[in-house]
Amino acid sequence: MRRAIHRSYRFVIAAAALAFLNAATAQSQTAPFIAKAEQAYMIDAETGTVLLSQNEDQPFPPASLAKLMTVEVVLDALSKGQVMPETGYPVSEYAWRTGGAPSRTSTMFAALKSSVSVNDLLTGIIVQNANDGCIIIAEGMAGSDPAFAKRMTARAGELGMGSSAFSNSTGLPDPGNRTTARDMVRLAQHLHDTYPDRYGLFTRPDFEWNRIFQRNKNTLLVPGSGIDGLGLGFAEGSGFAAVVSAEREGRRVYLALAGISDDKTRQEEARRVVDWGLTAFEKRHLFSKDEVVGSVSVYGGDASYVDLSPKEDVSVLVPVNTAERISGRIVYRWPLNAPLDAGANAGTLKVFSGERLLREVPLYTKGTVGKGSLSQNAAGALKELLLFWL
């Protein structure tokens, strides 16, 4: 027996909009853009359009990209008043040996048994990629590095990063550390949008601590590139990775790359992909806020159908030289049962360029559907039974 779990419906839209969606913008199809990375994911900040996707849900060890999650946990705590910028945390021997001068890893050279403020630790982590800074702040906030890592994983889940888990605050090798390109892009956008007062730390050119001057470890921060964050990583056996936020002429993109063979390729590829993302697309307006996108059937109501609309303008970016058709589907859980309040989240609009999913937009009911009469319910039941067997 077949069971109808989800139903998808083509757009029911005005003829002018349908003609626009069907229009081709070029006579020939260009070759697909491929990044020189095992995993890659990039979105446009304004529209949420997916510009590039390659194995975006395939896990990889984050290495130093885990520090972005450490930074988020600290910024979240600061925003809630759980810690203060001037709060000082002691430098334990474990932090000093594992992430400090003796470790020969990226460090801010915090002195053993000294005390460092949250503000300076945060700066050291972002600018100097400081492993000691991560451990000091983890021990100070959670009592131990593993305990803080559990907090990182929980916070990642709250942010919708369901494929990410962390075993330490630094990203130093551990089989429990994992993430995906999609999750890293989600984190990048969150950091930029949620903490604008602290985001400038990612472009700070240098930081001096313990009388040792160090320049920003993110070598992608080159004037004119538009790149203003966020971090780099390397894991033995998995290659080089980067999480990038870039803005140029009012357009911003977020990008994650992983599984790159060497640092030179990472540098070149990050800039090439960003350039492509910021120059090779044009914006298409599809629907306005509250405009009816389509209608879906309702069971057991005083109306058989209800109109759906978005709560925001819907636009997408498409390649300038593409002949791919823009199409869409309304996806919802079938059947919708009455009663339904106006403004209820009842479906999702999925927009495609060819076979590629560009974005997903929540859809909401335009009106109220009350409980139907006995005869209406009987007619509705017959209709749903027929649809079930179609």
Backbone torsions as a table, in degrees:
resi	resn	phi	psi	omega
1	MET	NA	135.2	176.8
2	ARG	-84.6	143.8	174.3
3	ARG	-120.5	128.5	179.4
4	ALA	-87.3	102.5	-179.5
5	ILE	-91.6	-45.5	178.7
6	HIS	-130.0	144.8	173.6
7	ARG	-119.3	141.4	176.0
8	SER	-118.6	134.9	-179.7
9	TYR	-124.4	141.3	173.7
10	ARG	-65.2	160.9	177.6
11	PHE	-57.2	137.4	165.6
12	VAL	-109.9	96.8	-169.8
13	ILE	-139.5	170.3	-179.8
14	ALA	-62.9	151.7	-175.9
15	ALA	-60.6	-37.3	-179.5
16	ALA	-62.7	-42.4	179.4
17	ALA	-66.9	-37.5	179.3
18	LEU	-63.8	-41.4	178.2
19	ALA	-63.2	-38.7	178.8
20	PHE	-63.2	-43.7	-178.9
21	LEU	-65.7	-32.1	-177.2
22	ASN	-82.8	-13.7	-173.8
23	ALA	-69.4	135.4	174.4
24	ALA	-92.2	144.5	-176.3
25	THR	-103.2	-2.5	178.3
26	ALA	-153.8	159.5	-178.0
27	GLN	-84.5	-23.2	-177.8
28	SER	-131.4	149.8	-179.1
29	GLN	-85.7	128.2	177.2
30	THR	-79.6	157.6	178.9
31	ALA	-66.4	145.2	-179.8
32	PRO	-65.1	146.5	177.4
33	PHE	-80.4	129.3	-179.6
34	ILE	-126.8	127.6	176.9
35	ALA	-85.0	148.6	178.0
36	LYS	-83.5	65.3	-177.8
37	ALA	-152.4	147.7	177.6
38	GLU	-68.0	-41.4	177.9
39	GLN	-123.5	136.8	179.6
40	ALA	-153.9	142.1	178.5
41	TYR	-155.6	131.9	179.5
42	MET	-143.5	137.2	176.2
43	ILE	-128.5	156.3	171.6
44	ASP	-84.5	133.3	-173.9
45	ALA	-66.6	-42.6	-173.7
46	GLU	-71.3	-49.2	-173.3
47	THR	-96.0	-17.1	-175.0
48	GLY	77.0	7.8	-180.0
49	THR	-62.1	133.6	174.0
50	VAL	-79.0	114.8	-178.0
51	LEU	-91.5	-29.8	-177.0
52	LEU	-150.1	135.3	177.0
53	SER	-147.9	119.1	176.8
54	GLN	-139.2	109.6	178.3
55	ASN	49.3	41.7	-172.7
56	GLU	-68.3	-16.7	178.8
57	ASP	-108.3	11.6	177.5
58	GLN	-84.6	121.0	-176.0
59	PRO	-65.6	149.7	172.7
60	PHE	-149.6	155.7	177.8
61	PRO	-70.7	127.7	-174.6
62	PRO	-72.0	-22.9	-173.8
63	ALA	52.0	-132.7	-175.0
64	SER	-68.1	-12.3	174.7
65	LEU	-64.0	-20.4	175.6
66	ALA	-59.7	-27.1	179.7
67	LYS	-61.7	-26.0	176.3
68	LEU	-64.5	-34.5	176.6
69	MET	-72.4	-38.3	174.8
70	THR	-58.6	-45.6	179.2
71	VAL	-60.0	-42.6	-178.7
72	GLU	-62.7	-42.7	179.7
73	VAL	-61.4	-40.7	179.4
74	VAL	-67.2	-45.8	-179.9
75	LEU	-63.7	-37.8	177.2
76	ASP	-62.2	-44.4	179.0
77	ALA	-64.3	-39.2	177.5
78	LEU	-63.9	-42.6	-178.0
79	SER	-65.8	-27.0	-179.6
80	LYS	-94.2	0.2	179.9
81	GLY	74.1	16.7	179.5
82	GLN	-75.5	-27.0	172.3
83	VAL	-136.2	159.2	179.2
84	MET	-111.6	149.6	179.8
85	PRO	-57.2	-33.4	-176.5
86	GLU	-87.8	-3.3	178.4
87	THR	-59.5	130.6	-179.7
88	GLY	-102.1	138.5	177.4
89	TYR	-119.9	141.3	-177.6
90	PRO	-75.8	151.6	177.3
91	VAL	-92.1	106.7	-178.9
92	SER	-79.2	164.4	177.1
93	GLU	-64.0	-35.7	178.7
94	TYR	-63.1	-45.5	179.3
95	ALA	-63.2	-40.8	-178.9
96	TRP	-66.9	-44.2	-177.6
97	ARG	-75.3	-38.0	-175.2
98	THR	-80.9	-35.7	-176.4
99	GLY	-127.0	-2.5	-177.9
100	GLY	-95.4	-156.4	-174.8
101	ALA	-53.3	-42.3	-178.3
102	PRO	-68.1	-17.0	-173.7
103	SER	-79.1	-20.5	-176.7
104	ARG	57.4	31.2	172.6
105	THR	-113.2	-178.2	177.4
106	SER	-61.4	127.7	-172.8
107	THR	-149.2	156.0	172.9
108	MET	-99.5	4.8	176.7
109	PHE	59.8	44.4	174.4
110	ALA	-67.8	134.8	-175.5
111	ALA	-77.8	139.3	178.5
112	LEU	-55.7	133.5	177.4
113	LYS	68.4	9.3	173.0
114	SER	-86.1	180.0	177.2
115	SER	-125.0	135.2	-177.1
116	VAL	-125.7	137.1	-178.1
117	SER	-73.6	155.9	177.2
118	VAL	-58.1	-39.8	-179.5
119	ASN	-61.2	-44.9	179.6
120	ASP	-71.0	-37.1	177.4
121	LEU	-62.8	-43.1	179.0
122	LEU	-61.9	-42.6	178.0
123	THR	-64.3	-42.4	179.1
124	GLY	-63.4	-38.9	179.3
125	ILE	-65.5	-45.4	-175.9
126	ILE	-73.5	-47.3	-173.5
127	VAL	-82.6	-42.7	-173.4
128	GLN	-104.3	1.6	179.5
129	ASN	57.8	37.8	-165.6
130	ALA	-74.9	115.2	175.6
131	ASN	-67.9	-39.4	178.5
132	ASP	-64.2	-38.8	177.9
133	GLY	-59.2	-41.1	178.8
134	CYS	-61.7	-47.8	-175.6
135	ILE	-68.7	-40.3	178.9
136	ILE	-59.4	-46.2	-177.6
137	ILE	-72.2	-32.8	177.6
138	ALA	-65.1	-46.2	179.1
139	GLU	-65.8	-37.6	-179.0
140	GLY	-68.3	-39.1	-175.7
141	MET	-86.7	-31.7	-173.0
142	ALA	-124.4	-4.9	179.5
143	GLY	95.7	-29.2	178.0
144	SER	-159.8	161.5	178.9
145	ASP	-64.6	-45.8	178.1
146	PRO	-60.3	-38.6	179.3
147	ALA	-65.2	-39.6	177.7
148	PHE	-66.2	-38.0	179.4
149	ALA	-61.4	-37.2	175.6
150	LYS	-62.3	-38.4	177.0
151	ARG	-65.5	-37.9	176.4
152	MET	-60.9	-46.5	-178.6
153	THR	-64.0	-42.4	178.6
154	ALA	-63.0	-42.6	179.9
155	ARG	-66.1	-38.6	176.5
156	ALA	-58.6	-41.7	177.4
157	GLY	-61.7	-39.7	178.6
158	GLU	-62.9	-30.6	-178.3
159	LEU	-87.7	2.5	-179.7
160	GLY	86.1	13.3	178.8
161	MET	-92.4	66.5	-171.5
162	GLY	-70.4	-14.0	-178.9
163	SER	-98.6	6.8	-176.6
164	SER	-108.3	141.6	175.1
165	ALA	-146.6	150.6	-175.0
166	PHE	-135.2	139.4	177.7
167	SER	-110.0	-12.4	175.8
168	ASN	-152.9	169.4	-175.4
169	SER	-85.4	-13.2	-172.0
170	THR	-98.9	-26.6	-171.2
171	GLY	85.5	3.8	175.0
172	LEU	-58.0	150.7	-169.4
173	PRO	-48.1	125.5	176.5
174	ASP	-164.0	130.8	-177.8
175	PRO	-63.1	-16.2	179.1
176	GLY	-80.9	-8.5	178.5
177	ASN	-87.3	123.5	176.4
178	ARG	-155.2	152.9	175.7
179	THR	-156.6	-176.1	175.8
180	THR	-136.7	163.7	177.9
181	ALA	-62.8	-39.8	178.8
182	ARG	-61.3	-44.4	-179.8
183	ASP	-64.4	-39.0	-179.0
184	MET	-67.0	-35.8	176.5
185	VAL	-67.3	-40.3	176.8
186	ARG	-59.7	-42.8	179.3
187	LEU	-66.5	-41.0	179.5
188	ALA	-59.5	-47.0	-180.0
189	GLN	-64.7	-39.5	178.7
190	HIS	-62.5	-45.3	-179.8
191	LEU	-60.9	-43.4	-178.8
192	HIS	-66.8	-45.1	-173.0
193	ASP	-79.9	-30.4	-171.9
194	THR	-90.3	-29.1	-174.5
195	TYR	-126.2	59.7	-177.1
196	PRO	-61.8	-28.4	-178.6
197	ASP	-72.8	-19.9	179.9
198	ARG	-108.2	-11.3	-173.7
199	TYR	-61.5	-29.4	179.9
200	GLY	-60.1	-19.3	177.4
201	LEU	-59.8	-29.3	-177.4
202	PHE	-68.3	-22.2	178.4
203	THR	-105.8	4.6	177.4
204	ARG	-59.9	127.0	-171.3
205	PRO	-71.0	-26.7	-175.5
206	ASP	-161.6	170.1	177.7
207	PHE	-156.6	133.2	178.7
208	GLU	-112.1	127.9	176.6
209	TRP	-140.8	142.3	-178.6
210	ASN	54.9	36.3	178.3
211	ARG	63.0	23.3	176.8
212	ILE	-118.4	120.1	-176.9
213	PHE	-92.5	130.0	177.7
214	GLN	-137.0	140.3	175.8
215	ARG	-83.5	162.3	179.6
216	ASN	-56.7	130.5	-176.1
217	LYS	-74.5	-13.5	-179.2
218	ASN	-82.3	99.9	-175.8
219	THR	-76.2	-0.8	176.1
220	LEU	-82.6	-10.3	-176.8
221	LEU	-79.4	77.4	-178.4
222	VAL	-109.3	130.3	179.6
223	PRO	-54.4	136.3	178.3
224	GLY	93.5	-16.2	-178.2
225	SER	-79.0	-23.4	-175.0
226	GLY	87.5	-11.5	-177.8
227	ILE	-75.7	126.3	179.1
228	ASP	-129.2	21.9	176.7
229	GLY	168.5	172.4	13.4
230	LEU	-133.3	-41.8	-178.0
231	GLY	-167.9	163.6	179.2
232	LEU	-124.0	155.8	178.4
233	GLY	-149.4	156.8	174.1
234	PHE	-145.6	130.5	177.6
235	ALA	-128.3	128.7	178.6
236	GLU	-57.5	127.5	179.1
237	GLY	90.8	-16.6	-179.4
238	SER	-119.1	-12.6	174.3
239	GLY	90.4	-163.3	-173.7
240	PHE	-96.3	147.5	-177.2
241	ALA	-139.6	161.7	178.3
242	ALA	-152.9	145.0	168.9
243	VAL	-120.2	123.5	-169.5
244	VAL	-125.3	137.1	166.4
245	SER	-121.5	131.3	-176.2
246	ALA	-142.3	143.5	-179.6
247	GLU	-135.7	136.1	177.6
248	ARG	-150.8	126.5	177.1
249	GLU	52.1	42.0	174.7
250	GLY	85.1	-3.2	177.5
251	ARG	-108.4	136.0	-180.0
252	ARG	-124.1	142.1	174.3
253	VAL	-128.7	154.4	174.3
254	TYR	-121.1	133.3	-172.5
255	LEU	-137.8	139.2	170.3
256	ALA	-127.6	131.9	176.8
257	LEU	-127.5	142.7	177.0
258	ALA	-152.2	164.2	-179.4
259	GLY	70.3	38.4	179.1
260	ILE	-97.5	143.4	-168.8
261	SER	-69.0	-35.4	-175.5
262	ASP	-155.0	167.3	-175.6
263	ASP	-66.4	-37.6	-179.6
264	LYS	-61.7	-44.0	178.0
265	THR	-64.6	-39.2	177.7
266	ARG	-59.2	-46.7	-179.5
267	GLN	-59.6	-49.2	-176.9
268	GLU	-67.3	-42.4	-174.8
269	GLU	-71.0	-40.1	178.7
270	ALA	-59.6	-44.1	179.9
271	ARG	-69.6	-38.9	-179.9
272	ARG	-65.0	-44.3	-179.0
273	VAL	-66.8	-41.5	178.1
274	VAL	-62.1	-45.8	178.7
275	ASP	-58.0	-45.0	179.1
276	TRP	-62.5	-45.3	-178.9
277	GLY	-63.6	-29.6	-176.7
278	LEU	-93.6	-8.0	-175.4
279	THR	-127.4	-19.4	-169.5
280	ALA	-97.5	11.5	-175.0
281	PHE	-128.3	154.7	173.1
282	GLU	-128.2	152.3	-174.7
283	LYS	-88.5	135.3	174.5
284	ARG	-120.6	125.1	175.3
285	HIS	-86.7	127.7	-178.4
286	LEU	-105.7	-51.6	-177.8
287	PHE	-141.5	151.3	174.6
288	SER	-93.3	161.0	175.5
289	LYS	-53.8	132.7	177.6
290	ASP	70.4	2.9	175.9
291	GLU	-74.2	138.7	179.7
292	VAL	-68.2	123.0	178.3
293	VAL	-92.0	-38.4	-178.8
294	GLY	-176.7	-179.5	177.9
295	SER	-129.7	150.5	-178.8
296	VAL	-131.3	155.8	-175.2
297	SER	-76.6	149.9	179.8
298	VAL	-125.2	137.7	179.1
299	TYR	-103.9	136.6	173.9
300	GLY	76.2	24.3	-176.8
301	GLY	-116.1	172.5	175.6
302	ASP	-82.1	1.8	171.0
303	ALA	-137.9	146.8	-176.8
304	SER	-84.5	-21.7	-177.1
305	TYR	-136.3	157.7	173.9
306	VAL	-136.1	138.7	178.1
307	ASP	-78.3	146.4	178.2
308	LEU	-119.8	145.0	179.0
309	SER	-147.2	158.3	176.1
310	PRO	-85.8	159.8	176.5
311	LYS	-96.7	10.6	178.4
312	GLU	-149.0	158.9	172.5
313	ASP	-61.2	142.8	-178.9
314	VAL	-114.0	113.0	175.5
315	SER	-129.8	158.5	175.6
316	VAL	-137.0	160.9	171.3
317	LEU	-104.2	135.1	177.1
318	VAL	-128.6	150.4	178.2
319	PRO	-56.8	141.9	-178.8
320	VAL	-60.1	-42.6	-177.6
321	ASN	-108.5	74.3	177.8
322	THR	-137.4	145.4	175.4
323	ALA	-104.9	5.4	-178.4
324	GLU	-68.4	139.2	179.2
325	ARG	-78.3	138.2	172.6
326	ILE	-89.2	125.1	-179.5
327	SER	-136.1	172.0	-178.5
328	GLY	-151.9	161.4	175.6
329	ARG	-138.2	143.0	169.6
330	ILE	-95.4	122.7	-179.4
331	VAL	-115.1	129.2	178.4
332	TYR	-150.7	162.4	179.0
333	ARG	-79.1	122.5	-172.9
334	TRP	-105.5	138.0	-3.7
335	PRO	-89.5	157.0	170.7
336	LEU	-80.0	128.7	-176.8
337	ASN	-101.1	133.5	174.8
338	ALA	-75.5	154.2	4.2
339	PRO	-83.1	156.0	177.4
340	LEU	-128.2	131.0	175.3
341	ASP	-82.9	152.7	172.9
342	ALA	-64.6	139.2	179.3
343	GLY	84.4	10.4	178.6
344	ALA	-79.0	138.1	176.2
345	ASN	-69.8	113.2	-171.4
346	ALA	-125.8	-2.0	-178.9
347	GLY	-176.9	-177.4	-179.7
348	THR	-135.9	134.6	172.4
349	LEU	-91.9	120.1	176.5
350	LYS	-106.3	123.1	-178.0
351	VAL	-108.2	131.7	-176.3
352	PHE	-123.0	148.0	165.4
353	SER	-113.1	106.4	-169.1
354	GLY	64.1	-123.5	177.5
355	GLU	-96.4	-3.0	-173.8
356	ARG	-89.9	125.7	177.8
357	LEU	-72.9	122.3	-179.4
358	LEU	-91.0	-45.4	179.4
359	ARG	-165.9	163.8	176.4
360	GLU	-124.7	134.7	-175.5
361	VAL	-128.5	127.0	176.2
362	PRO	-63.4	142.8	177.3
363	LEU	-119.3	147.0	-173.5
364	TYR	-129.7	149.4	-179.1
365	THR	-66.6	137.9	-179.3
366	LYS	-83.3	-24.9	-177.9
367	GLY	-141.9	179.1	179.7
368	THR	-92.2	140.8	173.0
369	VAL	-121.3	116.9	-179.7
370	GLY	-88.3	176.1	176.2
371	LYS	-65.8	138.4	-179.6
372	GLY	-84.5	167.4	175.5
373	SER	-75.6	174.5	-179.8
374	LEU	-60.2	-44.3	-179.8
375	SER	-67.8	-38.0	177.1
376	GLN	-64.1	-40.3	179.0
377	ASN	-65.9	-38.7	178.9
378	ALA	-64.8	-43.4	178.6
379	ALA	-65.9	-38.6	178.2
380	GLY	-65.4	-39.3	179.3
381	ALA	-63.2	-40.6	178.3
382	LEU	-64.2	-42.1	179.1
383	LYS	-61.8	-45.8	-178.8
384	GLU	-66.1	-34.6	178.2
385	LEU	-64.7	-41.9	178.0
386	LEU	-65.3	-42.5	178.7
387	LEU	-63.1	-35.4	-179.0
388	PHE	-58.6	-36.0	-175.4
389	TRP	-95.5	-0.5	178.7
390	LEU	-71.8	NA	NA
